[in-house]
Amino acid sequence: MKLRTLTLGLLSASALAFAAHAESITIATVNNGDMVRMQKLTDDFTKANPDITLNWVTLEENVLRERVTTDIATKGGQYDVMTIGTYEVPIWAKQSWLLPLDKLGDDYDAKDIIPAIAGGLSVDGKLYAAPFYGESSFVMYRKDLMDKAGLKMPDAPTWDFIKQAADKMTDRANGVNGVCLRGKAGWGENMAFLTAMSNSFGARWFDENWKPQFDQPEWKNTLQFYVDLMKADGPEGASSNGFNENLALFQQGKCGMWIDATVAASFVSDPKNSTVADKVGYALAPDNGLGKRGNWLWAWSLAIPAGTQKADAAEKFVSWATSKHYAELVASKEGWANVPPGTRSSLYANAEYQKAAPFAKMTLDSINAADPTHPTVKPVPYVGVQFVAIPEFQGLGTTVGQLFSAALAGQSSVDDALKQAQDAATAAMTEGGYIK
């Protein structure tokens, strides 16, 4: 009995000593399927790192943005790892709000990260966030309707071809719209699409001196083409449609083409949810022969706030969650089709992944076609493909999105929308001290 008591006492002392050395890190993340899956697989991490415990704060996207932005700006210190997007990384890194990720481990292979994705998460050559999954945008189209129209979708179509195909595919009597595009107002909704589209038309938000450019012909050409295309071939009520609404329309067979996020490919090709799963083809986002395509670039990534007291433990977790090992772990549990896409070149060289994801090559080609450091035809002072990486963009982008959505709805003319956008952007940039 005494021996058992002594043994238990030693065990308790050992447990207390271990607890004293154990470190707990708090991770703020978004409530999407990939992140929820990651939480279910973290036993793999804790077995290898028994001295680190994980606390999760899982939030809806808009709430997550608000919470982590407030925390990092006020040095609140609530989180040791934050899930943030490509928009935040260059802004926060320049404010010295994020730690550079230079201790990810010898076997991490940072050079395997797709260069376009790494570029959007780096400042002065240093990586400030590790990508969990990445995306671009491309054309998803109905092969059967394209055949019926007597056309063949090129791998790299022009906007003129998209217009020609949309006109021929539109069949109002049978509820088929030639094309479905985002119209819902928001910097991450219609302006993500329209900013990327405008790049291919030679437009830009600001010139080299931060002067707004909505009064230039390139923006007039962009917005007029978009409004005319949607009025002729888009769905009714398009000004209220964002990603989810257009996804539902496409899955129901009501869109001939849809230009949107590459991650949508797994949804539209899933026979459990899509009535047209076996009829979908993919092509690069359109261009106008100016050297830029109308596709964006985004990554949900893990970053470490500069205020953390647990940087080493946090970086171990970031390394694990964005590693090749993690991809293999997901594949072993869920199948290769469910591996987080768009981050590593090696995934796209994997024959098993290529077989499981027929859209893999076009996704990679789309990501590689985007360059956040040179997003436009003419030179600009900002980085970001479908956004401008300055703090003012969230508010300004949403304001301009509301003006352009109103033009699509017929509540204002294209010219009026552009004039108001120019005025709003000029006011914002003057107030921000960018221009005098």
C-alpha positions as CSV (number, residue, x, y, z in Angstrom):
1,M,0.0,0.0,0.0
2,K,2.8,2.4,0.9
3,L,4.6,1.5,-2.3
4,R,1.4,2.2,-4.4
5,T,1.0,5.6,-2.5
6,L,4.6,6.5,-3.1
7,T,4.2,5.6,-6.8
8,L,1.1,7.7,-7.2
9,G,2.8,10.5,-5.4
10,L,5.8,10.4,-7.9
11,L,3.3,10.2,-10.8
12,S,1.5,13.3,-9.5
13,A,4.7,15.2,-9.0
14,S,5.8,14.2,-12.5
15,A,2.4,15.4,-13.9
16,L,2.7,18.7,-12.1
17,A,6.2,19.2,-13.4
18,F,5.0,18.4,-17.0
19,A,2.1,20.8,-16.6
20,A,4.4,23.5,-15.4
21,H,6.4,23.2,-18.6
22,A,3.4,22.7,-20.9
23,E,2.4,25.6,-23.1
24,S,-1.1,26.4,-24.2
25,I,-1.6,28.4,-27.5
26,T,-4.9,29.9,-28.6
27,I,-5.7,29.7,-32.3
28,A,-8.4,32.0,-34.0
29,T,-9.8,30.4,-37.1
30,V,-12.7,30.5,-39.6
31,N,-15.6,28.0,-39.4
32,N,-15.1,26.5,-42.9
33,G,-14.9,22.8,-43.6
34,D,-11.1,22.7,-44.1
35,M,-10.4,24.3,-40.7
36,V,-13.0,22.2,-38.9
37,R,-11.3,19.1,-40.4
38,M,-7.9,20.4,-39.2
39,Q,-9.2,20.6,-35.6
40,K,-10.3,16.9,-35.8
41,L,-6.9,15.9,-36.9
42,T,-4.8,17.7,-34.3
43,D,-4.1,14.6,-32.2
44,D,-1.4,14.0,-34.8
45,F,0.2,17.3,-33.7
46,T,-0.2,16.9,-29.9
47,K,1.3,13.4,-30.0
48,A,4.4,14.8,-31.6
49,N,4.3,17.9,-29.3
50,P,2.9,16.7,-25.9
51,D,4.1,19.9,-24.2
52,I,1.8,22.0,-26.3
53,T,-2.0,22.2,-25.8
54,L,-4.3,23.9,-28.3
55,N,-7.2,26.2,-27.6
56,W,-9.6,27.0,-30.5
57,V,-11.6,30.1,-31.1
58,T,-13.7,29.2,-34.2
59,L,-15.7,32.1,-35.8
60,E,-17.8,33.1,-38.8
61,E,-15.6,34.9,-41.4
62,N,-16.8,38.4,-40.8
63,V,-16.7,38.1,-37.0
64,L,-13.2,36.5,-37.3
65,R,-11.9,39.5,-39.3
66,E,-13.3,41.9,-36.8
67,R,-12.0,40.1,-33.8
68,V,-8.4,39.5,-35.0
69,T,-8.1,43.0,-36.5
70,T,-9.2,44.6,-33.2
71,D,-6.9,42.3,-31.2
72,I,-3.8,42.9,-33.2
73,A,-4.3,46.7,-33.6
74,T,-4.8,47.1,-29.9
75,K,-2.1,44.6,-28.9
76,G,-4.8,42.6,-27.1
77,G,-2.8,39.4,-27.1
78,Q,-5.8,37.1,-27.1
79,Y,-4.4,34.9,-29.9
80,D,-1.1,33.1,-30.6
81,V,-2.1,32.0,-34.1
82,M,-4.5,33.9,-36.4
83,T,-6.2,32.8,-39.6
84,I,-6.0,35.8,-41.9
85,G,-6.2,36.4,-45.7
86,T,-3.9,37.7,-48.4
87,Y,-5.4,41.2,-47.9
88,E,-4.2,41.6,-44.3
89,V,-0.7,40.1,-44.5
90,P,1.2,42.8,-46.3
91,I,-0.5,45.6,-44.4
92,W,0.0,44.0,-41.0
93,A,3.6,42.9,-41.7
94,K,4.5,46.5,-42.7
95,Q,3.0,47.7,-39.3
96,S,5.3,45.1,-37.6
97,W,2.2,43.4,-36.3
98,L,3.2,39.9,-37.5
99,L,6.3,37.8,-36.8
100,P,8.3,36.5,-39.8
101,L,8.0,32.7,-40.2
102,D,11.7,31.8,-40.3
103,K,11.7,28.7,-38.0
104,L,9.3,26.4,-39.8
105,G,11.7,23.5,-39.7
106,D,14.3,21.9,-41.9
107,D,11.8,19.6,-43.6
108,Y,9.1,22.3,-44.1
109,D,10.3,23.1,-47.7
110,A,9.0,26.7,-48.0
111,K,10.3,26.7,-51.6
112,D,7.6,24.2,-52.4
113,I,4.9,26.9,-51.8
114,I,3.5,28.1,-55.1
115,P,5.4,31.3,-55.9
116,A,2.3,33.4,-56.6
117,I,0.8,32.4,-53.2
118,A,4.1,33.0,-51.4
119,G,4.5,36.4,-53.0
120,G,1.1,37.5,-51.6
121,L,2.2,36.5,-48.1
122,S,5.7,37.9,-48.1
123,V,7.2,41.4,-47.5
124,D,10.8,42.1,-48.5
125,G,11.3,38.5,-49.2
126,K,10.2,37.2,-45.8
127,L,7.2,35.0,-45.3
128,Y,4.7,36.4,-42.8
129,A,1.9,33.9,-43.1
130,A,1.8,30.2,-44.1
131,P,-1.0,29.3,-46.6
132,F,-3.5,26.7,-45.4
133,Y,-5.3,26.8,-48.8
134,G,-5.1,29.0,-51.8
135,E,-7.4,29.9,-54.7
136,S,-7.6,31.9,-57.9
137,S,-10.7,32.2,-60.2
138,F,-11.5,30.6,-63.5
139,V,-14.3,29.8,-65.9
140,M,-16.6,26.9,-65.1
141,Y,-18.8,26.0,-68.1
142,R,-21.4,23.5,-69.3
143,K,-19.7,21.4,-72.0
144,D,-23.1,20.2,-73.3
145,L,-24.4,23.8,-73.8
146,M,-21.1,24.8,-75.4
147,D,-21.5,21.9,-77.9
148,K,-25.1,22.9,-78.5
149,A,-24.0,26.4,-79.3
150,G,-21.5,25.1,-81.8
151,L,-18.6,26.5,-80.0
152,K,-15.4,25.2,-78.3
153,M,-14.2,26.8,-75.2
154,P,-10.5,27.7,-75.5
155,D,-8.2,26.9,-72.5
156,A,-7.5,30.7,-72.5
157,P,-10.6,32.5,-73.7
158,T,-11.0,36.2,-74.4
159,W,-13.9,38.4,-73.0
160,D,-15.2,38.7,-76.5
161,F,-15.5,34.9,-76.7
162,I,-17.3,34.8,-73.3
163,K,-19.8,37.3,-74.6
164,Q,-20.3,35.4,-77.9
165,A,-20.8,32.1,-76.0
166,A,-23.1,33.7,-73.4
167,D,-25.4,35.1,-76.1
168,K,-25.7,31.7,-77.8
169,M,-26.2,29.7,-74.5
170,T,-28.8,32.0,-73.0
171,D,-32.2,30.2,-73.2
172,R,-34.7,32.1,-71.1
173,A,-37.6,29.8,-72.0
174,N,-35.7,26.9,-70.3
175,G,-34.3,29.0,-67.4
176,V,-30.7,29.0,-68.7
177,N,-28.6,32.1,-68.3
178,G,-25.6,32.3,-70.5
179,V,-23.4,33.6,-67.7
180,C,-23.6,34.0,-63.9
181,L,-21.3,36.6,-62.2
182,R,-21.2,38.2,-58.8
183,G,-23.3,41.3,-58.4
184,K,-23.7,41.5,-54.6
185,A,-22.1,44.6,-53.1
186,G,-18.9,44.2,-51.1
187,W,-15.1,44.5,-51.3
188,G,-14.9,40.7,-51.2
189,E,-18.0,40.0,-53.3
190,N,-18.6,42.0,-56.6
191,M,-15.5,44.1,-56.2
192,A,-13.3,41.0,-56.0
193,F,-14.7,39.9,-59.4
194,L,-14.7,43.4,-60.9
195,T,-11.3,44.4,-59.7
196,A,-9.8,41.3,-61.2
197,M,-11.8,41.8,-64.4
198,S,-10.6,45.4,-64.6
199,N,-7.0,44.3,-64.5
200,S,-7.5,42.5,-67.8
201,F,-9.1,45.6,-69.3
202,G,-6.0,47.7,-68.4
203,A,-7.7,49.5,-65.5
204,R,-6.3,50.2,-62.1
205,W,-7.7,51.6,-58.8
206,F,-4.9,54.3,-58.5
207,D,-2.0,55.6,-60.6
208,E,1.6,55.8,-59.3
209,N,0.7,58.8,-57.2
210,W,-2.4,57.3,-55.6
211,K,-4.8,59.3,-57.8
212,P,-8.1,57.4,-58.3
213,Q,-8.6,56.1,-61.9
214,F,-12.4,55.6,-62.1
215,D,-12.6,58.5,-64.5
216,Q,-10.4,56.8,-67.1
217,P,-11.7,54.9,-70.2
218,E,-10.4,51.5,-69.0
219,W,-12.8,51.5,-66.1
220,K,-15.6,52.7,-68.3
221,N,-14.9,49.8,-70.7
222,T,-14.8,47.3,-67.8
223,L,-18.1,48.3,-66.1
224,Q,-20.0,48.9,-69.3
225,F,-19.0,45.5,-70.7
226,Y,-20.0,43.8,-67.4
227,V,-23.4,45.6,-67.1
228,D,-24.3,44.9,-70.8
229,L,-23.2,41.3,-70.5
230,M,-25.2,40.7,-67.4
231,K,-28.3,42.4,-68.7
232,A,-28.3,40.4,-71.8
233,D,-27.2,37.0,-70.5
234,G,-27.2,37.1,-66.6
235,P,-29.9,35.8,-64.2
236,E,-32.7,38.0,-62.9
237,G,-31.8,39.8,-59.7
238,A,-28.1,39.4,-60.4
239,S,-27.2,42.5,-58.2
240,S,-28.1,40.4,-55.1
241,N,-26.0,37.3,-56.1
242,G,-22.7,36.5,-54.5
243,F,-20.6,33.4,-54.5
244,N,-23.2,31.2,-52.8
245,E,-26.1,32.3,-54.9
246,N,-24.3,31.7,-58.2
247,L,-23.0,28.3,-56.9
248,A,-26.6,27.3,-56.3
249,L,-27.7,28.5,-59.8
250,F,-24.9,26.6,-61.5
251,Q,-25.5,23.4,-59.6
252,Q,-29.2,23.6,-60.6
253,G,-28.3,23.9,-64.3
254,K,-29.2,27.5,-64.6
255,C,-25.9,28.9,-65.8
256,G,-24.0,28.2,-69.0
257,M,-20.8,29.7,-67.5
258,W,-19.7,30.9,-64.1
259,I,-16.5,32.8,-63.5
260,D,-15.5,32.5,-59.8
261,A,-13.2,30.9,-57.2
262,T,-11.3,27.8,-58.2
263,V,-12.4,26.1,-54.9
264,A,-15.9,26.0,-56.4
265,A,-14.8,23.3,-58.8
266,S,-15.1,20.5,-56.2
267,F,-18.7,21.6,-55.5
268,V,-20.0,21.9,-59.1
269,S,-18.4,18.5,-59.9
270,D,-19.9,16.7,-56.9
271,P,-22.8,14.5,-58.1
272,K,-24.3,14.6,-54.6
273,N,-25.0,18.3,-54.9
274,S,-24.7,19.3,-58.6
275,T,-27.2,18.3,-61.3
276,V,-24.6,19.1,-63.9
277,A,-21.6,17.4,-62.2
278,D,-20.6,15.3,-65.3
279,K,-21.0,18.2,-67.7
280,V,-18.5,20.8,-66.3
281,G,-15.4,22.0,-68.1
282,Y,-12.8,24.5,-66.9
283,A,-10.8,27.3,-68.6
284,L,-8.6,30.2,-67.5
285,A,-10.3,33.5,-66.6
286,P,-10.7,35.7,-69.7
287,D,-8.3,38.4,-71.0
288,N,-8.3,41.2,-73.6
289,G,-4.8,40.5,-75.1
290,L,-3.1,43.0,-72.8
291,G,-1.1,40.5,-70.8
292,K,-3.3,40.2,-67.7
293,R,-6.2,37.8,-67.1
294,G,-9.3,38.6,-65.0
295,N,-8.5,36.2,-62.2
296,W,-7.8,36.9,-58.6
297,L,-5.5,35.4,-55.9
298,W,-6.4,34.5,-52.3
299,A,-5.1,32.3,-49.5
300,W,-6.5,31.6,-46.0
301,S,-3.3,31.5,-44.0
302,L,-1.9,31.1,-40.5
303,A,0.1,34.0,-39.0
304,I,1.6,34.7,-35.6
305,P,0.9,38.1,-34.0
306,A,4.0,40.0,-32.8
307,G,2.5,40.3,-29.3
308,T,2.5,36.6,-28.5
309,Q,4.6,35.3,-25.7
310,K,4.5,31.8,-27.2
311,A,6.1,32.3,-30.6
312,D,8.1,29.0,-30.7
313,A,5.1,26.8,-29.9
314,A,2.9,28.8,-32.3
315,E,5.3,28.4,-35.1
316,K,5.5,24.7,-34.5
317,F,1.7,24.5,-35.0
318,V,1.8,26.7,-38.1
319,S,4.5,24.5,-39.6
320,W,2.5,21.3,-38.9
321,A,-0.9,22.6,-40.2
322,T,0.6,23.9,-43.5
323,S,3.1,21.1,-44.2
324,K,3.4,18.3,-46.7
325,H,2.9,15.9,-43.8
326,Y,-0.5,17.4,-43.1
327,A,-1.6,17.0,-46.7
328,E,-0.7,13.4,-46.6
329,L,-2.6,13.0,-43.3
330,V,-5.8,14.5,-44.8
331,A,-5.4,12.2,-47.8
332,S,-5.1,9.1,-45.6
333,K,-8.2,10.0,-43.6
334,E,-10.4,11.8,-46.2
335,G,-9.0,11.1,-49.7
336,W,-6.8,13.2,-51.9
337,A,-9.7,15.3,-53.3
338,N,-10.2,16.8,-49.8
339,V,-6.6,17.9,-49.3
340,P,-6.4,21.8,-48.9
341,P,-5.7,23.1,-52.4
342,G,-3.7,25.8,-54.0
343,T,-0.6,26.0,-51.7
344,R,2.1,23.6,-52.7
345,S,3.6,22.8,-56.1
346,S,4.2,19.2,-55.0
347,L,0.5,18.6,-54.6
348,Y,-0.1,19.3,-58.3
349,A,2.7,17.0,-59.3
350,N,1.0,14.2,-57.4
351,A,-0.6,11.7,-59.7
352,E,-3.1,10.6,-57.1
353,Y,-4.3,14.2,-56.6
354,Q,-4.5,14.8,-60.3
355,K,-6.7,11.7,-60.7
356,A,-9.0,12.7,-57.8
357,A,-9.3,16.4,-58.9
358,P,-9.7,16.8,-62.7
359,F,-9.7,20.6,-62.2
360,A,-6.2,20.5,-60.6
361,K,-4.1,21.7,-63.6
362,M,-6.4,24.5,-64.5
363,T,-6.5,25.6,-60.8
364,L,-2.7,25.7,-60.7
365,D,-2.5,27.5,-64.1
366,S,-4.9,30.1,-62.8
367,I,-3.0,30.7,-59.6
368,N,0.2,31.0,-61.6
369,A,-1.4,33.6,-63.9
370,A,-1.9,36.0,-61.0
371,D,0.9,38.2,-59.7
372,P,0.0,40.3,-56.6
373,T,3.2,42.4,-56.9
374,H,2.4,43.4,-60.5
375,P,-1.4,43.0,-60.8
376,T,-2.1,45.6,-63.5
377,V,-1.1,46.4,-67.1
378,K,0.1,49.9,-66.0
379,P,2.3,50.5,-63.0
380,V,0.7,50.9,-59.5
381,P,1.9,51.7,-56.0
382,Y,0.0,48.8,-54.4
383,V,0.0,45.1,-54.2
384,G,-3.0,42.8,-54.4
385,V,-4.9,41.4,-57.4
386,Q,-8.6,41.7,-56.5
387,F,-7.9,44.2,-53.7
388,V,-5.6,47.1,-52.8
389,A,-3.5,46.3,-49.8
390,I,-4.1,49.5,-47.8
391,P,-6.3,49.8,-44.7
392,E,-8.7,52.1,-46.4
393,F,-9.7,49.5,-49.0
394,Q,-12.2,47.6,-46.9
395,G,-14.5,50.6,-46.5
396,L,-13.8,52.1,-49.9
397,G,-14.1,48.8,-51.7
398,T,-17.5,48.2,-50.2
399,T,-18.7,51.7,-51.1
400,V,-17.6,51.3,-54.7
401,G,-19.2,47.9,-54.7
402,Q,-22.5,49.4,-53.7
403,L,-22.3,51.9,-56.5
404,F,-21.5,49.3,-59.1
405,S,-24.2,46.9,-57.8
406,A,-26.7,49.8,-58.2
407,A,-25.6,50.3,-61.8
408,L,-26.2,46.6,-62.5
409,A,-29.6,46.8,-61.0
410,G,-30.5,49.7,-63.3
411,Q,-30.7,52.2,-60.4
412,S,-28.0,54.4,-61.9
413,S,-26.1,54.7,-65.1
414,V,-22.5,53.4,-65.6
415,D,-21.3,56.9,-66.0
416,D,-22.9,58.1,-62.7
417,A,-21.6,55.1,-60.8
418,L,-18.1,55.8,-62.0
419,K,-18.3,59.5,-61.2
420,Q,-19.5,58.7,-57.7
421,A,-16.7,56.1,-57.3
422,Q,-14.1,58.6,-58.4
423,D,-15.5,61.1,-55.9
424,A,-15.6,58.6,-53.0
425,A,-12.1,57.3,-53.8
426,T,-10.7,60.9,-54.0
427,A,-12.2,61.8,-50.6
428,A,-10.9,58.6,-49.0
429,M,-7.3,59.0,-50.4
430,T,-7.2,62.7,-49.4
431,E,-8.4,61.9,-45.9
432,G,-5.8,59.1,-45.6
433,G,-3.0,61.5,-46.7
434,Y,-2.2,59.7,-49.9
435,I,-3.0,62.7,-52.0
436,K,-3.3,66.4,-51.3
